[in-house]
């Protein structure tokens, strides 16, 4: 499980239970949303192409001389072809969804890494400032000691 304390987007996506996991993951990344839109468009185009191909096959069979017999013979072949096309489309959609999820996770990890880097830089800066302050205090103490020694020498 990912730590979402430093990633409000991820926390919001994970807490939203009304949407399916893919929609939750994609709603916060414009690039992923654009990819999802492209995938949906491609799926619709593929479905339209399948329907057009089926119509064309039907018209060709009607035009033939022995159409009823040929339709009976060709029906299982067309059905098998349509099923194969649908399976391929589903596999492509699943692959696109997986790629989008991977992209989203990579973006979240990158944001989390940036946040950790910022925290480390802040800690290093604070430590450096603290060390600088300590060095300045030590220098001031050394100067005060030198002044005291000079005063003692002048008094003698």
C-alpha positions as CSV (number, residue, x, y, z in Angstrom):
1,X,0.0,0.0,0.0
2,X,1.4,3.4,-0.9
3,X,1.9,6.1,1.8
4,X,-0.6,8.9,0.8
5,X,0.2,11.3,3.6
6,X,2.3,13.5,1.3
7,X,0.2,13.0,-1.9
8,X,-3.2,14.6,-1.5
9,X,-4.1,13.6,-5.0
10,X,-3.4,9.9,-4.4
11,X,-5.3,10.0,-1.1
12,X,-8.4,11.6,-2.8
13,X,-8.2,9.0,-5.6
14,X,-8.0,6.1,-3.1
15,X,-10.7,7.4,-0.8
16,X,-13.3,7.8,-3.6
17,X,-15.2,4.5,-3.6
18,X,-18.0,5.5,-6.0
19,X,-15.7,5.2,-9.1
20,X,-14.0,2.1,-10.4
21,X,-10.2,1.9,-9.6
22,X,-9.2,2.9,-13.1
23,X,-11.4,6.0,-13.1
24,X,-10.1,6.9,-9.6
25,X,-6.5,6.6,-10.8
26,X,-7.0,8.5,-14.0
27,X,-9.2,11.4,-12.8
28,X,-6.2,13.4,-11.5
29,X,-3.7,13.1,-14.4
30,X,-4.5,15.1,-17.6
31,X,-2.1,12.9,-19.6
32,X,-3.7,9.7,-18.4
33,X,-7.2,11.1,-19.0
34,X,-6.2,12.1,-22.6
35,X,-4.9,8.6,-23.1
36,X,-8.1,7.1,-21.8
37,X,-10.1,9.3,-24.2
38,X,-7.9,8.2,-27.1
39,X,-8.4,4.5,-26.1
40,X,-12.2,4.9,-26.0
41,X,-12.1,6.6,-29.4
42,X,-10.0,3.9,-30.8
43,X,-12.3,1.2,-29.4
44,X,-15.4,3.0,-30.9
45,X,-13.6,3.2,-34.3
46,X,-12.7,-0.5,-34.2
47,X,-16.3,-1.4,-33.3
48,X,-17.5,0.7,-36.3
49,X,-15.0,-0.9,-38.6
50,X,-16.2,-4.4,-37.4
51,X,-19.8,-3.5,-38.1
52,X,-18.9,-2.1,-41.6
53,X,-16.9,-5.2,-42.4
54,X,-19.8,-7.4,-41.3
55,X,-22.2,-5.4,-43.5
56,X,-19.9,-5.6,-46.5
57,X,-19.6,-9.4,-46.0
58,X,-23.4,-9.6,-45.9
59,X,-23.8,-7.6,-49.1
60,X,-21.3,-9.7,-51.0
61,X,-23.0,-12.9,-50.0
62,X,-26.4,-11.6,-51.1
63,X,-25.1,-10.7,-54.5
64,X,-23.8,-14.2,-55.1
65,X,-26.0,-16.6,-57.1
66,X,-26.4,-19.2,-54.4
67,X,-26.7,-16.8,-51.5
68,X,-28.8,-18.8,-49.0
69,X,-26.4,-21.8,-49.2
70,X,-23.4,-19.6,-49.0
71,X,-24.8,-17.6,-46.0
72,X,-25.3,-20.9,-44.1
73,X,-21.7,-21.9,-44.9
74,X,-20.1,-18.6,-44.2
75,X,-22.0,-17.8,-41.0
76,X,-19.6,-19.7,-38.6
77,X,-16.6,-18.2,-40.3
78,X,-17.9,-14.6,-40.0
79,X,-18.9,-15.3,-36.4
80,X,-15.5,-16.6,-35.6
81,X,-13.8,-13.6,-37.2
82,X,-16.0,-11.2,-35.3
83,X,-15.3,-12.9,-32.0
84,X,-11.5,-12.8,-32.7
85,X,-11.7,-9.1,-33.5
86,X,-13.7,-8.4,-30.3
87,X,-11.1,-10.3,-28.3
88,X,-8.3,-8.4,-29.9
89,X,-10.0,-5.1,-29.2
90,X,-10.6,-6.1,-25.5
91,X,-6.9,-7.1,-25.2
92,X,-5.8,-3.8,-26.6
93,X,-8.1,-1.9,-24.3
94,X,-6.8,-3.8,-21.3
95,X,-3.2,-3.2,-22.3
96,X,-3.9,0.5,-22.7
97,X,-5.5,0.7,-19.3
98,X,-2.6,-1.1,-17.7
99,X,-0.2,1.3,-19.4
100,X,-2.2,4.2,-18.2
101,X,-2.2,2.9,-14.6
102,X,1.6,2.3,-14.8
103,X,2.0,5.9,-16.0
104,X,-0.2,7.2,-13.2
105,X,1.8,5.2,-10.6
106,X,5.1,6.5,-12.0
107,X,3.8,10.0,-11.8
108,X,2.8,9.5,-8.2
109,X,6.1,8.0,-7.3
110,X,7.9,10.9,-9.0
111,X,5.8,13.4,-7.0
112,X,6.5,11.5,-3.8
113,X,10.3,11.4,-4.6
114,X,10.3,15.1,-5.3
115,X,8.6,15.7,-1.9
116,X,11.2,13.6,-0.2
117,X,14.0,15.4,-2.0
118,X,12.5,18.7,-0.8
119,X,12.4,17.5,2.8
120,X,16.0,16.3,2.6
121,X,17.1,19.7,1.2
122,X,15.3,21.5,3.9
123,X,16.8,19.4,6.6
124,X,20.3,19.8,5.1
125,X,19.8,23.6,4.9
126,X,18.6,23.7,8.5
127,X,21.6,21.6,9.6
128,X,24.0,23.9,7.7
129,X,22.4,27.0,9.2
130,X,22.7,25.5,12.7
131,X,26.3,24.6,12.1
132,X,27.0,28.1,10.8
133,X,25.4,29.6,13.9
134,X,27.5,27.4,16.1
135,X,30.7,28.4,14.3
136,X,29.7,32.1,14.6
137,X,29.1,31.7,18.3
138,X,32.5,29.9,18.7
139,X,34.2,32.7,16.8
140,X,32.5,35.3,19.0
141,X,33.6,33.5,22.1
142,X,37.1,33.3,20.8
143,X,37.1,37.0,20.1
144,X,35.8,37.7,23.6
145,X,38.5,35.6,25.1
146,X,41.1,37.5,23.0
147,X,39.7,40.8,24.2
148,X,39.7,39.7,27.8
149,X,43.4,38.6,27.4
150,X,44.2,42.0,25.9
151,X,42.5,43.8,28.7
152,X,44.3,41.7,31.3
153,X,47.6,42.5,29.5
154,X,46.8,46.2,29.5
155,X,45.9,46.1,33.2
156,X,49.3,44.5,34.0
